[in-house]
Amino acid sequence: MKRLNVWIEAIRLRTLPVSVSGVVIAIAMAVWFGEERWVPAVLCLLFAILAQIVSNLANEYYDYLRGADKKGRVGPRRGVTEGDIKPATLRRVTFATLAAACAVGCGLLFYGEWWLIIVGAVIAIFALAYSAGPYPLSYHGLGEAAVFVFFGIVPVNFTYYVQAGHFDAFAMLASMSIGFMGVNVLLVNNYRDMEDDIDAGKHTSVVIFGRRLAATAYLINGFVAIFLLSPVWLRLALMGAWWGIAPALIYLAIHIANWAKLKTRTGAELNPLLGGTARAMLVFTVLFAVVLVCSGIFCGTASTADW
């Protein structure tokens, strides 16, 4: 059991809602527009989860090599740093998971054009480039930008594409919304680790701009995420699904409560908030998906032409 817990911590299970949310919301949109295709949707979900696990494992391995993680760190325990996982084992598991993700991604070629190979290759490269390579993104204040693109823009738009066969403006709005929510998960992580990152020479956005600005950005990101979907709330209201605004209100209530905790906690006290921010994102996604599906059932399928 202890061995299993070490690997669960290594894949950072509490953060996986970040990768799941984008795919789920894209599936719900496709259902709303009557364009769902379940096989590619499931493949996208599996690919997204595997890609995030690769990024998380690579982050632990390459941070260990750079000496960025120390024993007794304030964040969650790092198995390779504490000696629970051998570095060579972690490296093998990381690249084996990457190979599995690529295999799943190849299955999506049956549902899209050949250039999806390029998209998959870019995702694979950036899953490693977050922490590895000559210019690791997380060490140069670009972690949030990477999360916004690869956990928001990419999964939502391409999951929608392999189902519907085309891109959509609504999907783009939703992808940006999910992107901002995902950025908040990383902000909490970097907010907690600021002192450790300074010691390691890791220039995250929080190290560069400070905690006060990071906390303000956290609050604003949540409101921007909901505001971006304003056309959706209006469309649902016009369809008679006025209750569709509920996910936004519930998310904002949780978000404000989390922001209050962010400002008053330090160090290891922020570990639960990391998972809480990811869960708020998943709660919103699931509720929003239910709203879209139910509005399609009770109010009729929406038309992409409306967007």
C-alpha positions as CSV (number, residue, x, y, z in Angstrom):
1,M,0.0,0.0,0.0
2,K,2.8,2.4,0.8
3,R,4.4,1.7,-2.6
4,L,1.1,2.5,-4.3
5,N,0.7,5.7,-2.3
6,V,4.2,6.8,-3.4
7,W,3.2,6.5,-7.1
8,I,-0.2,8.1,-6.5
9,E,1.6,11.1,-5.1
10,A,4.0,11.1,-8.0
11,I,1.3,11.3,-10.6
12,R,-0.4,14.0,-8.5
13,L,-3.8,12.5,-8.5
14,R,-5.4,15.6,-7.0
15,T,-4.5,17.7,-10.0
16,L,-5.8,15.3,-12.7
17,P,-9.2,17.1,-12.9
18,V,-7.3,19.8,-14.8
19,S,-6.8,17.4,-17.8
20,V,-10.2,15.8,-17.4
21,S,-12.2,19.0,-17.3
22,G,-11.3,20.2,-20.8
23,V,-12.3,16.9,-22.4
24,V,-15.5,16.6,-20.5
25,I,-16.7,20.1,-21.4
26,A,-15.9,19.4,-25.1
27,I,-17.9,16.2,-25.0
28,A,-20.8,18.0,-23.4
29,M,-20.7,20.7,-26.1
30,A,-20.7,18.1,-28.8
31,V,-23.8,16.4,-27.2
32,W,-25.5,19.8,-27.0
33,F,-24.9,20.4,-30.7
34,G,-25.9,16.8,-31.5
35,E,-22.4,16.0,-32.9
36,E,-21.0,13.6,-30.2
37,R,-18.9,10.6,-31.2
38,W,-18.1,8.5,-28.2
39,V,-15.0,6.5,-29.3
40,P,-12.8,9.5,-30.2
41,A,-14.2,11.3,-27.1
42,V,-13.0,8.4,-24.8
43,L,-9.7,8.3,-26.6
44,C,-9.2,12.1,-26.0
45,L,-10.0,11.6,-22.3
46,L,-7.4,8.8,-21.9
47,F,-4.8,10.8,-23.9
48,A,-5.3,13.9,-21.8
49,I,-4.9,12.0,-18.5
50,L,-1.8,10.2,-19.7
51,A,-0.3,13.4,-21.1
52,Q,-0.8,15.1,-17.7
53,I,0.7,12.1,-15.9
54,V,3.7,12.3,-18.1
55,S,4.1,16.0,-17.4
56,N,3.8,15.4,-13.6
57,L,6.3,12.6,-13.6
58,A,8.7,14.5,-15.8
59,N,8.4,17.5,-13.5
60,E,9.4,15.4,-10.5
61,Y,12.2,13.7,-12.3
62,Y,13.8,16.7,-13.8
63,D,13.3,18.9,-10.7
64,Y,15.2,16.2,-8.9
65,L,18.0,16.3,-11.4
66,R,18.3,20.1,-11.1
67,G,18.1,19.9,-7.3
68,A,15.0,22.0,-7.2
69,D,13.2,19.6,-4.8
70,K,14.6,19.2,-1.3
71,K,13.8,16.7,1.4
72,G,11.1,17.9,3.7
73,R,9.7,20.4,1.2
74,V,6.5,22.2,2.1
75,G,4.7,20.7,-0.9
76,P,3.6,17.0,-1.3
77,R,6.2,14.4,-0.7
78,R,8.4,13.7,-3.7
79,G,9.2,10.0,-3.9
80,V,12.4,10.2,-5.9
81,T,13.8,13.0,-3.7
82,E,12.9,11.2,-0.5
83,G,14.4,7.9,-1.8
84,D,11.1,6.1,-2.2
85,I,11.5,5.8,-6.0
86,K,14.8,5.2,-7.9
87,P,15.5,7.9,-10.5
88,A,16.0,5.4,-13.2
89,T,12.7,3.8,-12.4
90,L,10.9,7.1,-12.5
91,R,12.5,7.9,-15.9
92,R,11.4,4.6,-17.4
93,V,7.9,5.0,-16.1
94,T,7.7,8.5,-17.5
95,F,8.7,7.5,-21.0
96,A,6.6,4.4,-20.9
97,T,3.6,6.5,-20.1
98,L,4.6,8.9,-22.9
99,A,4.7,6.0,-25.3
100,A,1.2,4.9,-24.1
101,A,-0.1,8.4,-24.6
102,C,1.3,8.5,-28.1
103,A,-0.3,5.1,-28.9
104,V,-3.7,6.3,-27.8
105,G,-3.2,9.5,-29.8
106,C,-2.5,7.5,-32.9
107,G,-6.0,6.1,-32.6
108,L,-7.4,9.6,-33.1
109,L,-6.0,9.7,-36.6
110,F,-9.0,7.7,-37.7
111,Y,-11.2,10.6,-36.7
112,G,-9.3,13.6,-38.1
113,E,-6.7,14.7,-40.6
114,W,-3.1,13.7,-40.8
115,W,-1.9,16.9,-39.2
116,L,-3.2,15.6,-35.9
117,I,0.2,13.8,-35.8
118,I,1.9,17.3,-35.5
119,V,-0.5,18.3,-32.8
120,G,0.2,15.1,-30.8
121,A,4.0,15.6,-31.3
122,V,3.8,19.2,-30.0
123,I,1.8,18.0,-26.9
124,A,4.3,15.3,-26.2
125,I,7.3,17.7,-26.5
126,F,5.7,20.3,-24.2
127,A,4.7,17.7,-21.7
128,L,8.4,17.2,-21.1
129,A,9.5,20.8,-21.9
130,Y,7.6,22.1,-18.9
131,S,10.5,20.9,-16.7
132,A,13.1,19.5,-19.1
133,G,15.3,20.7,-21.9
134,P,17.5,23.8,-22.3
135,Y,14.7,26.2,-21.5
136,P,12.2,24.6,-19.1
137,L,9.0,26.6,-19.1
138,S,8.3,26.3,-15.4
139,Y,11.7,27.8,-14.6
140,H,11.1,30.9,-16.7
141,G,7.7,32.2,-15.7
142,L,5.9,30.4,-18.5
143,G,4.2,27.6,-16.6
144,E,0.9,29.4,-16.5
145,A,1.0,30.1,-20.3
146,A,1.7,26.4,-20.9
147,V,-1.2,25.3,-18.7
148,F,-3.6,27.8,-20.4
149,V,-2.7,26.4,-23.8
150,F,-2.2,22.7,-23.2
151,F,-4.9,22.2,-20.5
152,G,-7.4,24.7,-21.9
153,I,-7.1,25.7,-25.6
154,V,-5.8,22.3,-26.9
155,P,-7.9,19.7,-25.2
156,V,-11.3,21.5,-25.5
157,N,-10.9,22.5,-29.2
158,F,-9.4,19.3,-30.4
159,T,-11.7,17.0,-28.5
160,Y,-14.6,18.9,-30.1
161,Y,-12.9,18.7,-33.5
162,V,-12.4,14.9,-33.6
163,Q,-16.1,14.5,-32.7
164,A,-17.7,17.2,-34.9
165,G,-15.1,17.4,-37.7
166,H,-14.8,21.1,-37.4
167,F,-13.8,23.8,-34.9
168,D,-16.3,26.1,-33.2
169,A,-16.3,29.6,-31.6
170,F,-18.2,28.3,-28.6
171,A,-15.5,25.6,-28.1
172,M,-12.9,28.4,-28.2
173,L,-14.7,30.4,-25.5
174,A,-15.0,27.3,-23.3
175,S,-11.4,26.4,-23.8
176,M,-10.2,29.8,-22.6
177,S,-12.5,29.5,-19.6
178,I,-11.1,26.1,-18.7
179,G,-7.6,27.5,-19.3
180,F,-8.0,30.2,-16.7
181,M,-9.3,27.7,-14.2
182,G,-6.4,25.4,-14.8
183,V,-3.9,28.3,-14.4
184,N,-5.3,28.8,-10.9
185,V,-4.3,25.3,-9.9
186,L,-0.7,26.1,-10.9
187,L,-0.8,29.5,-9.2
188,V,-1.6,27.8,-5.8
189,N,1.3,25.4,-6.4
190,N,3.8,28.2,-7.1
191,Y,2.3,30.4,-4.4
192,R,3.0,27.7,-1.8
193,D,6.5,26.9,-3.2
194,M,7.8,30.5,-3.6
195,E,10.6,30.3,-1.1
196,D,11.7,26.8,-2.2
197,D,11.7,28.0,-5.9
198,I,13.8,31.0,-5.0
199,D,16.4,28.8,-3.4
200,A,16.4,26.5,-6.4
201,G,16.7,29.4,-8.9
202,K,13.3,28.6,-10.3
203,H,11.7,31.8,-11.7
204,T,8.0,31.1,-11.6
205,S,5.4,33.8,-12.1
206,V,4.9,34.1,-8.3
207,V,8.7,34.5,-7.7
208,I,8.8,37.2,-10.4
209,F,5.6,39.1,-9.4
210,G,5.1,38.2,-5.8
211,R,2.3,36.6,-3.8
212,R,0.1,39.6,-3.6
213,L,-0.3,39.9,-7.3
214,A,-0.6,36.1,-7.6
215,A,-3.5,36.1,-5.2
216,T,-5.2,38.9,-7.2
217,A,-4.6,37.1,-10.4
218,Y,-6.2,33.9,-8.8
219,L,-9.3,35.8,-8.0
220,I,-9.6,37.6,-11.4
221,N,-9.0,34.4,-13.3
222,G,-12.1,32.7,-11.8
223,F,-14.3,35.6,-12.7
224,V,-12.8,35.9,-16.2
225,A,-13.4,32.2,-16.7
226,I,-17.1,32.6,-16.0
227,F,-17.5,35.9,-17.9
228,L,-16.0,34.3,-21.1
229,L,-19.0,32.0,-21.1
230,S,-21.5,34.9,-21.0
231,P,-22.8,34.1,-24.5
232,V,-23.6,30.6,-23.3
233,W,-25.5,31.8,-20.2
234,L,-27.5,34.1,-22.5
235,R,-28.2,31.4,-25.0
236,L,-29.4,29.0,-22.3
237,A,-31.7,31.7,-20.9
238,L,-33.2,32.3,-24.4
239,M,-33.7,28.5,-24.7
240,G,-35.7,28.6,-21.4
241,A,-32.9,27.0,-19.4
242,W,-32.6,29.9,-17.0
243,W,-31.4,27.4,-14.4
244,G,-28.3,26.9,-16.5
245,I,-26.5,29.7,-14.7
246,A,-26.3,27.5,-11.5
247,P,-22.8,26.1,-12.3
248,A,-21.4,29.6,-12.6
249,L,-22.8,30.7,-9.3
250,I,-21.7,27.5,-7.5
251,Y,-18.2,27.8,-9.0
252,L,-17.9,31.5,-8.0
253,A,-19.0,30.8,-4.4
254,I,-16.3,28.0,-4.1
255,H,-13.8,30.2,-5.9
256,I,-14.2,33.1,-3.6
257,A,-13.9,30.9,-0.5
258,N,-10.7,29.3,-1.9
259,W,-9.3,32.8,-2.6
260,A,-9.9,33.8,1.0
261,K,-8.0,30.7,2.1
262,L,-5.2,31.5,-0.3
263,K,-4.6,34.8,1.4
264,T,-4.5,33.5,4.9
265,R,-2.6,30.2,4.6
266,T,1.1,29.5,4.1
267,G,3.4,26.5,3.4
268,A,1.9,23.0,3.8
269,E,-1.5,24.6,4.8
270,L,-1.9,25.3,1.1
271,N,-1.7,21.7,0.0
272,P,-5.5,21.0,0.5
273,L,-6.2,24.2,-1.4
274,L,-4.3,22.9,-4.4
275,G,-6.7,19.9,-4.6
276,G,-9.6,22.2,-3.7
277,T,-8.9,24.5,-6.7
278,A,-8.7,21.5,-9.0
279,R,-12.0,20.1,-7.6
280,A,-13.8,23.4,-8.0
281,M,-12.8,23.3,-11.7
282,L,-14.1,19.7,-12.0
283,V,-17.3,20.5,-10.1
284,F,-18.0,23.4,-12.5
285,T,-17.2,21.2,-15.5
286,V,-19.5,18.4,-14.5
287,L,-22.4,20.7,-13.5
288,F,-21.9,22.7,-16.8
289,A,-21.9,19.4,-18.8
290,V,-25.1,18.3,-17.0
291,V,-26.7,21.7,-17.8
292,L,-25.8,21.4,-21.5
293,V,-27.0,17.8,-21.8
294,C,-30.3,18.5,-19.9
295,S,-31.0,21.7,-21.9
296,G,-30.6,19.7,-25.0
297,I,-33.1,17.1,-23.7
298,F,-35.7,19.5,-22.4
299,C,-35.2,22.6,-24.6
300,G,-34.0,21.1,-27.9
301,T,-30.5,20.7,-29.4
302,A,-28.6,23.9,-30.0
303,S,-27.4,24.9,-33.4
304,T,-23.8,25.7,-34.1
305,A,-25.1,28.3,-36.6
306,D,-26.2,30.4,-33.5
307,W,-22.5,31.0,-32.8
